[in-house]
Amino acid sequence: MTDIQWVYGIEPESMTPEWRQRIIDLFLSETQEVYQDSSFINLAIPQWDGNLMLIDRDTYPKPSCLKGIMWSKPFMEDSVRVVAFVIDKDFQSKGHGGNAWKFMTKSLKNQGKKYIQLEVKCSNVNAQNFYRVRGMEIIRRIDSYYKTEHGYMMRGNL
Ligand SMILES: CC(C)(COP(=O)(O)OP(=O)(O)OC[C@H]1O[C@@H](n2cnc3c(N)ncnc32)[C@H](O)[C@@H]1OP(=O)(O)O)[C@@H](O)C(=O)NCCC(=O)NCCS
């Protein structure tokens, strides 16, 4: 049995390079997206209820203990943008993503945020369904948003 749970994340720029590499690897294996270390640093994700890490406490602090991340940012007065959300394949479809979503949306709503939005690959129907079940809808297509394909912007109320 793994002892796995969501904990508050730190700013990407404060992580060790090994931890950032682990996140780069997670993105590559689960989304086929290639990120550079410098692009993580530039994201400027704050430490707040929208920055969560899924950790296997038994293997902490090895980089491999990191099983998922949810990174979002405040934007404008009342909105939140999910910048990155990924979970290791072995830990998907077990309710972890839904738990992080519930925690984040409830907390940020309590802090006065009203809307949430994100971008998702047009081909990523599983993620679109995950978001749709949680009240989000596609509001527009963004051509060539990703290196290899178009994206959708999804938006919903908190
Ligand atoms: C999209 C993603 C973050 C969702 O996280 P997740 O942990 O897989 O999601 P959950 O397990 O909470 O929910 C997915 C489904 O699993 C099932 N599920 C939920 N709890 C479960 C449990 N305890 N046991 C088994 N299945 C469960 C449900 O059918 C749920 O469906 P719902 O969305 O209708 O509620 C994750 O699948 C992922 O990392 N995918 C690859 C990367 C990606 O596409 N990221 C999004 C980019 S925009």
The ligand as a Gaussian input file, in Angstrom:
#p B3LYP/6-31G(d) Opt

LIG

0 1
 C       -6.890000      14.415000     -16.257000
 C       -6.325000      13.902000     -14.929000
 C       -5.517000      14.985000     -14.238000
 C       -7.536000      13.507000     -14.037000
 O       -7.058000      12.956000     -12.824000
 P       -7.513000      11.480000     -12.322000
 O       -6.922000      11.243000     -10.989000
 O       -7.227000      10.506000     -13.388000
 O       -9.092000      11.725000     -12.203000
 P      -10.131000      10.990000     -11.225000
 O       -9.672000       9.612000     -10.950000
 O      -10.380000      11.859000     -10.044000
 O      -11.425000      11.039000     -12.105000
 C      -11.478000      10.392000     -13.378000
 C      -12.520000       9.287000     -13.371000
 O      -11.999000       8.239000     -12.582000
 C      -13.078000       7.526000     -11.947000
 N      -12.846000       7.471000     -10.507000
 C      -12.975000       8.428000      -9.605000
 N      -12.707000       7.953000      -8.368000
 C      -12.372000       6.669000      -8.527000
 C      -11.968000       5.641000      -7.646000
 N      -11.877000       5.859000      -6.319000
 N      -11.685000       4.436000      -8.185000
 C      -11.775000       4.234000      -9.519000
 N      -12.167000       5.166000     -10.394000
 C      -12.463000       6.368000      -9.902000
 C      -14.322000       8.260000     -12.236000
 O      -15.004000       7.560000     -13.244000
 C      -13.847000       9.624000     -12.743000
 O      -14.776000      10.048000     -13.645000
 P      -15.571000      11.451000     -13.479000
 O      -14.624000      12.454000     -14.088000
 O      -16.808000      11.247000     -14.268000
 O      -15.813000      11.719000     -12.007000
 C       -5.432000      12.651000     -15.129000
 O       -6.191000      11.623000     -15.686000
 C       -4.192000      12.904000     -15.981000
 O       -3.148000      13.269000     -15.458000
 N       -4.301000      12.662000     -17.287000
 C       -3.144000      12.804000     -18.204000
 C       -2.668000      14.235000     -18.288000
 C       -3.771000      15.156000     -18.709000
 O       -4.524000      14.879000     -19.635000
 N       -3.867000      16.301000     -18.015000
 C       -4.844000      17.339000     -18.316000
 C       -4.255000      18.293000     -19.289000
 S       -5.340000      19.677000     -19.560000

